[in-house]
């Protein structure tokens, strides 16, 4: 039986301090919960409608399973409507940060908007990028809005929070950075492996990280818009890198 204390625990995970304290986060929606079940994340609690629970694949011993009404699911998470499932998932313990030598790595410098981070993760997954390095000021990967915006891609893309200046100081691969006055990305040849830095939504790449960029690039502007959304810019740059 689902207790009041369990409900209180799940609701508390909307806040970063409790996610950090409990080392758990929320995943909402039937599709995303199934994605987690197929991944190497460990689930602690699954709440689902009777139909969802009936169709579940085999789950690991120790996972708490509850059949609930859809209206309860909507009160526990960020979704306005959730007619399938919600899960409490254990955070991963990350290994030492290393830079992939056979693929591009995304580097996020102070991305603050949860929707942007979630969309960037989803876009990275689309283009086969499996590793992202994020500054310690970047919005929390386990933020409910971030997880929801990834549409399940968070299970396939690892995000490491680290001191970017320190990591890039030891890097030997080419580093590309998005600037207004860089080389036209349409005329740039890209290697198999490297790093792509995406800067803050308002201020761009910080001065400290700008000094680490070996190849400034830009998306040519053809209209009158002042700037591009960080997630949209990431998608355009990755498309050119992977083309």
Phi, psi and omega in degrees: 000136180285119184266165177297325181292324177292319177299316179298318179300313181297315180297327182296335183287358172291339182257138185301320185296326179280326174300316180294319181295317184268347183057040180222158176214169184257140171237130184244149176095141183301314182298314182293322178295320177295324177299318180294319179300329181272000183256188178264012172285151178259125178268137178259320182222139171234126172247130181208160174290165182302319180296316180296314183296322180299327184264007182293142170289176179299133179246159183291148175299142179099346177282125178284134184233128182227136172268125184224169177275150180303325182295332176288320180303320182292337180274346185264339184236202184264340179293137175289325174228135179216105186254021183225294189199163174212143181226149170257124189240142178284135175293152176277152171261112187282147174280181177299139181291127173228152180263126180300137181259358183236016181200170174278146175243132175276140177237119184253117183259094173067047173282119188257337186274123182301320179296321177296313181297315179300318180292323177298317178297316179297319179293319178301316178300319180300321184264012174077018175272122185251357182224133176232133172257129183236143175293158182292345178272349180294146182306148184300125177306325185270004173305134184303321180293326176294308181302315180297321182290339180285342182055039177095348183292342179299340180283347184242352181240121179272131179244119181252127176266127187201174173281103187295322180300319180293317181294317182290336178295332181262001183280143178245356181275159176297142182243120179257141180224142181275117179228166177284337185241028179274187177289141178304121183297334179289344182246017183254132174265131184250144175282181180289327184226150179172188178237144176236118180265129174246126185270176178304146184304325184259324189250355181074202181283135182296159180301320182297316181282332178302327180291343179269351182284124179264340183223089176291132179229162179216154172267116184300135181267124181250345181243209187248002180299142182288323184203173176248146172301142185301320181290321178295316179299320179299317181297316181295316181294318179294325178297320179288323178296320185268356185294000000 
